[in-house]
Amino acid sequence: MNFPKCFIKATNDFNTFEKFVSAPYFRKVFTVDNAADAQIKIAACGFYKLFINGEDITKGALAPYISNPDDIVYCDSYIVKLNSGKNVIGVILGNGFVNNPAGWVWDFDKAKYRSAPHFALQLVCGDLVMDADESFKTAPSPIVFDDYRHGEHYDANLELNGWNTIDFDDSVWNNALTAPTPRGEIRVCEAEPIVVTRELKPISITKLDEGYLYDFGQNCAGVCRLTVKGEKGQRIELQHGELLIDGKMDIKYIWFPYNENGIHWPFDEKYVHKDIYTCKGEGTETYTPSFTYHGFQYVMVTGITEEQAMPDLLTYLVMNSDLKSCGNFITSDKTLTALQDMTLRSDLANFYYFPTDCPQREKNGWTADAALSAEQTLLKVDATTSYREWLRNICKAQDSRGALPGIVPTGGWGFNWGNGPAWDSVLATLPYFSYKYRGDEQIIRESAPAFVKYLHYLTTRNDQNGLLAIGLGDWCHVGERYTKPTAPLIVTDTIMAVDIATKMAHLFDAVDMKAQADFARAIAAGYRDAFRSHLIDFDTMTVEGRCQSSQAMAIYYNLFNDDEKQAAFARLLELIDEKDGHMDVGVLGARVIFHVLSDFGHTDLALKMIARPDFPSYGYIVELGHNTLWERFTKDPVDSVNHHFWGDITAWFVKVLAGLDYNPDATDLNHVDIKPHIVENLNDAAAYYDSNCGRIETSWVKNGDRVTLTVKVPDSMTGVIAPKNNYCFQDGDTQKPLGSGEYTLIKCTIHNA
């Protein structure tokens, strides 16, 4: 595709906390001889909204994408119907990622690409080819401040009615300025757009000394639509938050109150997660922020009267990437249902083109968060296309050594802290699970050069024993906020290096890159041998660190040989028993420990650890009444309460409890094994998954001392049905060929875990 190349801007000045610069309007009137379809291509450094003859045709919120423009500049393409005669094109530009002063914690305020927002546009209609240039007219909009992370301020008294219509008089507007061409590659955005998926009304409104607290009942992400009859100059502030402390909204843990010198930064406290609207006082006014979003359940509204504090004042527009639903887990168990819903809510609230860590203070593409959540996300929604697009940015962010930053996009932050193998594993994990669940080979081929480069880089970081200890470890260990991981970094980094290289070898094989596959296998074998030589006590089958995470990870990622695993697992059971049956892990250990327990016939214990109501457990969060997953397992929330990287339990629900194990070896999209684990404290479980071959459904329900198992699969599918936890078919068989139908299961004496 030919891309527009001439970039324009309104001014050389860019918005700061100290000096606001309004989001600029742009417009251009042009003429066509006859009504016809036209193609418009628009590339933007910043966010844009696009209008044709007064109609907003923008694909969704925060268009075109969120990226480092030194790496990639995104372009969208539209087909529009033009009128015969005069037409007008209009654009509003927001700061987006090109100018993000609230991102100072990650040095976005120092990014070399920081500038006023700018865009390129080309319209083609028959013989007419029109590029954005200095003939475009520009003026300030009523959006007097906008920041991707903090919020937006809108003064309705500055509105220019009809600014994007044909007959508007723009004679006093300035001409646009030519902007430098961005350094990044220009490409079409293939990721799904960000759209409004639901609208929520408040479930309660509470009058407090400081204002009116609106509670929407769910912790999601998006913006509020404000509808008000106000007085001219009335200033209404909407402060967004996700947690109440003693009945009042608490935001201290979702912003960063100090700059790098330890000095209080007053702008953050003043503007964080706040949208501000100034009324013009002309009847009913409606305002929806254009260039920001928030993660919240509550809104503190100030500047309104008691008469205005009505339910219709605010409508929560819940937004996320427009990802197609493709699977679910269903049970009558209230705790597991709540956890499934909580995880999905956190998944979606944190999917704005790519997975973010949290939708409030950071909104960063933390790589480990996405790696940990990839499988459970793909079992609920088809995120393959968005993953592929983000992986292009990950590959672009790789430095000359082959190292990856901990966040993508970045302006350069995240190479000296915040990365390492557990985080870098996103480079292998996203394509691996995209290939496993959707057969996506394109994502492998595009990423293959980065695979090779990264594997070479890892070998440059080995210690004298061939081991690695270079990044972040078993993050967010359960307990107090600053509880240190019990798993040593050298254990988790080396294990994750084995997994990265093993997955890359599998992916290279999938696209017939045999030499590269052999290279990756050799890297994996080297780290595995070094690990076994230095980090396992084979007399006791205990991994260095003597903790649940070390032991479970070494078993799950095959650092033990098959004939050693039973003894190693017995050691894991002892470590769990030492904690009175509670989990004692960080996010890396939590990703694997329940799978390991099920693999060795202890699904009941895994379920108890997850669902028990006492701390620390997932059930504890449910008992407290929360509706999203927390960042940390602490007795009281101390950080974000909307994180998704603990959510792999929902993949475990599908694969283990319901028994829907699709393409287990990542080699055959036509294969599914149905292996339900019938457990004592669960009466039923069901799951479905919409594969490329069609919908797969499985469910089981206890009927007295028997279980009714129902399976529906496409005719083309192969696999087996093999119930677990000492259940067999009524005729005594422990396994049958895959087929749709209803089966009766009974208890048997064969241990078939």
Secondary structure as UniProt FT lines:
FT   STRAND          7..9
FT   STRAND          24..32
FT   STRAND          36..45
FT   STRAND          47..52
FT   TURN            53..54
FT   STRAND          55..56
FT   TURN            69..71
FT   STRAND          72..82
FT   STRAND          85..94
FT   TURN            96..98
FT   HELIX           101..106
FT   HELIX           108..110
FT   TURN            112..113
FT   STRAND          118..125
FT   TURN            126..127
FT   STRAND          128..131
FT   TURN            134..135
FT   STRAND          137..140
FT   STRAND          143..147
FT   TURN            148..150
FT   STRAND          151..155
FT   HELIX           156..158
FT   TURN            161..164
FT   TURN            166..167
FT   TURN            171..172
FT   STRAND          174..175
FT   STRAND          177..179
FT   STRAND          185..188
FT   STRAND          194..200
FT   STRAND          204..208
FT   TURN            209..210
FT   STRAND          211..229
FT   TURN            232..233
FT   STRAND          235..241
FT   STRAND          244..245
FT   TURN            246..247
FT   STRAND          248..249
FT   HELIX           252..254
FT   TURN            260..261
FT   HELIX           266..271
FT   TURN            272..273
FT   STRAND          274..278
FT   STRAND          284..287
FT   STRAND          294..302
FT   TURN            306..308
FT   HELIX           311..313
FT   STRAND          314..321
FT   STRAND          324..325
FT   STRAND          327..330
FT   HELIX           334..349
FT   TURN            359..362
FT   HELIX           367..378
FT   TURN            379..380
FT   STRAND          381..382
FT   HELIX           384..397
FT   TURN            400..401
FT   TURN            413..414
FT   HELIX           421..424
FT   HELIX           426..438
FT   HELIX           442..459
FT   TURN            460..461
FT   TURN            464..465
FT   TURN            481..482
FT   HELIX           489..510
FT   TURN            511..512
FT   HELIX           514..534
FT   STRAND          536..537
FT   TURN            538..541
FT   STRAND          542..543
FT   TURN            544..545
FT   HELIX           548..556
FT   TURN            557..558
FT   HELIX           562..578
FT   TURN            579..581
FT   HELIX           587..599
FT   TURN            600..601
FT   HELIX           603..611
FT   HELIX           618..623
FT   TURN            624..625
FT   TURN            645..648
FT   HELIX           649..652
FT   HELIX           653..657
FT   STRAND          660..662
FT   TURN            664..665
FT   TURN            669..670
FT   STRAND          671..674
FT   TURN            680..681
FT   STRAND          684..691
FT   TURN            692..693
FT   STRAND          694..703
FT   TURN            704..705
FT   STRAND          706..712
FT   TURN            715..716
FT   STRAND          720..721
FT   STRAND          727..729
FT   TURN            730..731
FT   STRAND          736..737
FT   STRAND          741..747
//
